[in-house]
Amino acid sequence: MFKKVLIANRGEIAIRVTRTLRELGIASVAVYSEADRNGLHVMLADEAYHIGPAPSSESYLRIDKIIEVAKKSGAEAIHPGYGFLSESAEFAKAVKEAGLTFIGPTTENIIAMGDKLNSRELMKKAGVPTVPGSPGPVTTVEEAEKEAQRIGFPVIIKASAGGGGKGIRVVHEPKELASSFRACQSEGKNFFRDDRVFIERFIQNPKHIEIQVFGDTHGNVVHLFERECSMQRRHQKLIEESPSISVPDEVRQKMGEVSVTAAKSIQYVGAGTIEFIFDNNTKEFFFMEMNTRLQVEHPVTEMVTGFDLVKEQINVALGNKLSFTQEDIKLKGHAIELRICAEDPKTFIPSPGLIRRCRLPQGPFVRLDNCAYPGYEVPIHYDPMISKMIVWGKDRDQCVKGLQRALAEFMLTGIKSNILLHKNILIHKKFLDGSYTTQFLDNEVAGKKQKELFMFVDEEVFLISAAIEAYNESKSQDVSDVNVASQWKRSGRISALRKF
């Protein structure tokens, strides 16, 4: 067993990894930027080291600084979390060359699946169904127009190295193609230093289904069933659940088998996710990409299978065989995760700032992976997600009821959050019957329908409004006009009802 592990990340994922390390008796080492000096992950770790200014390019993305801290602290291994350097082949290689263990897949795995074009070709060779599209990168607008006509509109243009919603454009009409093509090229170059793009058929109103896979260095690979991630805004996930209400049992089994085949074809090691686009009408599924890391939504899988995926990552990194077989993995009940973000619930614009009040939900079958607390300053420099609420139920109906109850207890003030948006989603017919698709938020929330949907008002709005009215009324009222005696009767004070 490792004695000490450095976590090359921040926020709730760093806290989540720290907790498993503590349960295993492993000391944890946190790193933090200037913006995270008072971060909860810093407080909870056994040791913490400052690694630079707030911008991630000067702190969390500095491979040299992170390895320097690992050596200085005596850490034997590094857990990358997700985001930042988690899918950097350069980082994984540097960790290994420094004589440390990278708690994640091999450098070869990351390289093989990090490029969307390359991974698509590898999956084709392995017999995994892929979305019809251009055979390789498309380099000019003229070539893009030709491929789009061959595939048929609508199409989706993707940056080969894209991710996190960047470098993706859906094109419904030929007149939109040129500008969308250039935008994808530009984002690919600016965000990922790779301007290669390709085109695929756009499956309208699809489901986004992903399969959790796990491999070890002994050639064993298993899947831990699916997660549905169709509730998205700007191609970024908002709600995830397992199992999917849309996937029939026979398709679920087939998707699992295909995912294991895909992982075995590249001798995959550690936790990974095969992402599929799922046609809800035909029940066909097509490979999109593989994420060679732990996913944000991994708690959903943990809740329905009972396995600690971080613990298993550590076990595999030590060179051990998987601690479970495919036969050991059973689906139990239903779990749903809500991503709580510091952002405007209508525009999705980040809302950094000071959290004044923070009331966190508790109760049976509620899990909170959280980094927010009263007095915490949400930085502007990173992803706005500050918490994840995961609820388990014996079935989906019980799970949704538990979510609604827990969400009603969740309150953040001082910043805007998407708690209000989640409240509305959880009572929407399409969410309740499971018929929502990746287009749900665009179709049901955007524009004029948004006004109809947002029927909740945060309790703080009521409190502030009442306080202002009461204050104004008190200023305009002469104390001498108040008949104190009239406010009382023999049985006690008369209740006074004021309407504002």
N, C-alpha and C positions, 0 to 999 in steps of 0.2 A: 504494500500500500504506500502511496505517496505520503510524505510527512507535511508537505506544504505546496499549495497550488496558487499561482497568480491568476486573477481574472482580468483579462484585457478588455474590460467593458465598463459600463456605468448603469445607473438606474435600476429598474426592477429586475432585469435579467442578472445583473451582478449580485443582487440580493438573493435571488432564487438559487444561484449556484453556490453562494456562501452557505446557505442553509443545508444543502445536501453535504457539502464538505464538513460542516460541523457535526452532522449526524454520523459521518464516517470517521470522525476523529482527526480530520485533516485541517491544518491551519490554513487560513485564507489571507491572501494579499490583494488589497484593492489598489487601483491607480485612479487618480482624479486630476481633472483640469482645474484651472482657477475658478471656473464657473461652478464646479461641483465640490468646492471645498466643504460645504455643509450638506452634501448629499447623504442620504440615508445609507447608501452602500458603503460609504466611507466610515460611518459610525458603527456599522455592524461587523465589518471585517476585523480580523485579528491584527492586521497591520495595514497601513495605507501610505501611499507615496505620491507626491505631487509630480506630474510629468509635463506641465506646460500651460500656456495660455488657453483661453476658452475655445478658440477654433479647433475643430477636430484634426485639421491638417497639421496642427502644431502640438497635438497631445495624443488623442486616442488612435491616430493613424501613424504615429511615429514608431516604427518598428524598432529602431535603435534604442529609444528611450525605454520601451517596454521590456526589451530583453535585458537592458542594463539594470532595471529595477528587479527583474526576476533573479538575476545573478546576485545582486546586492542583498536581497532578502533571503536568499537560500532556497527559493522555490525550485522544485524539480520538474514542474509541468505548468503549462499555460492553457487555460480554458478561454476561448475567444468569444463566448456568448453568441449573439447574432448581430448582423450589421457590422460596421467598421471593418475590422481585418478578418472577420470570420471565414470569408471565402477568398482570402488572398493566398494564392499559391506561394508568392514571395515570402509572406509571413510564416506560413507553415514550414517552408524550407529553411528560413532563417532560425526558427525555433529549434529545428532538428540539428542544424549545423552548430548551434550554441550548446549542444549537449543536453537539451531539454526535451520533454515530451509534449507534443501538440495534441491536445484532447479534441480530436476531430479526425476527419478523413485524411487520406494520404495526399501528398502534393499532386500525384498523378491523377487522383480522383477529382480534385478541384480543377485542374487544368482541363481534363476531359469534358467536364460538365459545365464549366464556367462560360464557355462560348456557346451561344444558342444554336448557331449553325452547325458547329462540330457535334454538339450533343444530339441534335436532330438526326444527323447522319449515322451516329453510333447506334441510336435507338432503332432506326430503320433496319440496320444490319442485324440487330438483335430480335427483329420481328415484332417490335412494339409499334402499334398504330400511330401515325403522325398526321397532322393536319395537312391537306393538300396545299402546296405552295411553290414558290420559286425553288429551283434546284440548288441554288447557291446565292451568294450576295448579289444585290442589284446595285449597280454603280451610277446609273444616270436616270434622269426623269423619263427619257424616251424608253429605256429598258423597263422601268417601273410601269409605264403605261401599257406596254406590250404584255407584261406578265399579269397585270391586273385584268386586262381584257381576256386573257386566256383562262385565269382562275374564275373570274366572274365577280362583280360587285355584290355586296360590300366586301372589302378586303381589310386586313390589318397589317400595318407596316411596323416592324420591330427592329430596334437596334440590336445587333448581334450580342453585344456585351451589356445590354440594358438590364434594368431591374428596379424594384421599388416604385413602379409606375412611371419611370423615366424612359424615354425613347420608344414610346408606343403611340400610334395614331390609328384610329379607325376611319376608313374612307368609304363613304356611301355613294359618292358620285364622282365621275371622272374629273370634274372641275376642281375638286378638292385635293386631287392626288399630288400635284407638283409641290404645293406649299407644305403638305403633310410629310412628303418624302424628305424635303430639305430640313424640316423641323426635327425629324427623327435622326437624320445624319448629324445635325448640329448638336443635339442632346447627347448622342452617342459619343461624339468627339469631346464635348465639354465635360461630361460627367464620367466617362469611362475610357477616354483617350482612344476610341475606336469608332470610326464613322461608318463601318459596314452595316448595312441593313438588308433585310429580306422581307418578302411578302407572303402572307398566308390567307387562305379563305377565312372570312370572319363569320363565325357561327353566331347567328342572332339569338339573343336571349338565352345564352347557355348557362349551365351550372359550372362552377369551379370546384372540382373534386381533387383532393390530393391524398396520397397514400404514404403513411409513415413506414420507412424501412430501416432496418438495422443490420449491420454486418460486422463480422469479427475477422481477425487475421488468420483464422483457421478455415476460411471458406464458407462459413455458415451465414446465411442471410434469411431474415424473416420479415414479415410485414405486420403492422399493428393496426390494420384496418384503415378506414378513410376518415377524413375530415371534410366537411363542406365549408367552403370559404366564398360563397357567392355574394354575400352582402359586402359590397365594396364601394368606395368613392375614389375617383381618379385612379383606378386600377390598384388601389391599396385596400387591403382587407380591413373590415370593421367588426364583423361578427363571424365566429367559427363554431361549428357544432359537429358532434359525432354521436351516433352514426348519421348519415345523410338520409333524410326522409324520402329522397327522390331515387335512390339507388336500389334496385331490386336485389335480392339475395344472390341470384346467379351472376349478376353483373358485378356485385361486390366481390365475390369469390374470384371472378375473372380478372378484375382490376388488381387484386392482391397478387395473383399469380404472375401477371404481366410485370408488375413492379419488382417482384423478386427476381424475375428473369433479367430485367433491365439492370438492377444493382449487381447481380452476379456477372453480367457481361463485362463490367469494368472492375470486377473484384473489389467492390465497395466495402469500406471499413468505417464503422461508426454510425451515427444518426444521420439520416438523409430523408428527403421528401421528393417523391415523384409527383409532379403536378399535371393534371389532366383537364382538358376542356371537355365538358359532358353535354351532349345534345339531349335535352330533356324530352324531345319528341321521339327521336329514334332510339334513344338509350345507347348510342354509340359514344365511345370516348377516344380522345386523341392526346398523345403526349405533347406537353407544352415545354417543360423544362424540369431540371432537377436542382434542388437546393441542397448544397453539400454542407449542411450545418443544422443545428437545432433551430426549429421554427418558433416564432413568437407564440403560436397557438399550440405548442406541445402539451400544455396542461390539460387540454381537452382529451387528448389520447391517454394521458396518465390517469384521468378521472374514470374513464370507461374500461381501462385494462388493469389498473392497479399497479403498474410498473413505474418506477422513478427513472426517467430517461437520462437524467444527468448522472445518476449513479451508474447506469449501464454504460454511459460514455466513458466514465472513469475506469470501469471494469475492463472494457475493450482496450482502452489506451494502455493498460497495464499488460496487455498481451494475452489476457484470458479469453476463454470461449464465452459466448453469450450465456447468460445465466438462465435463459428460458428457450424453449423450442417453439415452433409454430403451434404445436398442439396445446401448449400451455396458455396461449393467448386467447382469451374469450372476451366478447363484448358484454359489458354489464351495465344496463341502464342507458341513460342519455346525459350528455354534458354540452353546455353552451358557454362560450367565452365572449365577453364584451370588452372591446378595447376602449378604455377611458382616456380621452385625449384633451389636452389644453388647447382647444380650438373653438372657433365660432361654430355652433351647430347648424347654421344655415349656409355659411359660405365656405366652411372648412379651413378658414384662415387661422394659423396658429395664434394662440393667445398667451404669450409668456407673461410672467408677473408674479406677485407675491400672493400665496394662498393664505387668506386670513382665517377662515374656518374650514375644518375638514372633518366630516363625520363619515366614518367608514362602516360599511355594512358587516354584520356578523350573522350567526345563526347556523342551523343545521345544513350541511352539504354546500356551504359557501366557502370558496377559496379566493383569496385576494393576493395577487402578486403586485405589490404596490411600492412606490417610492415617494408618495406625497405625504405631507404632514403640515399642521398649522405652522406658518412662518417659513415654509419652504419657498424659495424663489425659483420658479420654473424658468430655466434659461432659454434664450432665443436661439441658441446655436445648434440644438439637436432636435431629433424627432419629438413631436409634441406628446407622444404617448407617455402617460405617467402612472397608469395603473391598468391591471387586467382583472376583471371579475369573472370567475368561473363557477358555475353552479351545476350540481349533479342531481338527477332525479331518476326514479325507477323507470320512468318513461318520459317522452318529450313533453307531454302536457304538464306533468308534475314539475319538470325542469323549468318550463316557461313560467309557471306560477311562482316558483322559487326565485327566479330572476326578477320578476315584477316586484315581489316583496322586498328583495334585497336592494334593488335599484331605488326604490322609494326611500330607503334609509341613507343612500349615498348623497352627500352634499359637499360641494366645493364652492367657496366664495372668495372673491378677490380676483378671480380669473374667469373667463368663459370656458365652458367645457361642453362636451357632446353628451352629457348625461340626459339632457332634454331630448336630444335626437333619439337616443336609445329608448327612452320612455315611450315615444311615439311609435317607433318600429315595433316594440313588443306588444302593441295592441292592434297593429295593422293586420288586416285579414290575410294578406299574402304571406306575411311572416308566420302567422298562426297556422295556416294550412300548408306551409312549406313550399308554396308555388313560386316564391321570389327567385329572381335570377340575378346575374351580374349587372343587369340594367335597372334594377329596382330603384336605387336612390336617384338615378338620373330621371327616370320616368315618373316616380311617385312623389319626390321631394322637390325637385328643381322647379323654378318658375311659379306659376299661379297655384299649382296644387300644394305648394309648400305652405301657403297661408292656411289652407284647410287642414293640413296635417298637424301643424304645431298648435295643439290644443292645451298643452300644459304650460303653466307659468311657474318659474322657480319661486319657492317660498320666500326667498330673500326680497324679491320684487314686492311682494305683499307687505312684508315687514317694514321696508324702507318707505313705501308709499304711505302706510298708516302713520309711521313716525313723523314724516314731514307734515302731514295733515294735522296731527295732534299738536305738533310744535307751532304751526302757523295759527291754529285756533287758540292756543294758550297765550300767544303774543297779543292777539287782538282782544282778549277778554280781560276786563278789569276785575281784579281780585274782589273788590268791594261789591261786585254784582253777584257773586256766588253766595247762594243761600245754603250755608253749611248744614243748618238744621234740617232742611228739606231732604237732605241726602240720607237721612237715617229714619228708622222706625223701630218699634219695640223689639222685633225679632232679629234685627241686624241691619246692615247697610243695604240700601236699595241698589240693585244691579242697574247700571246705566248702559244702554246700547247706543253706540254712536255709528252713524253710517258715513263713510267717506266715498 
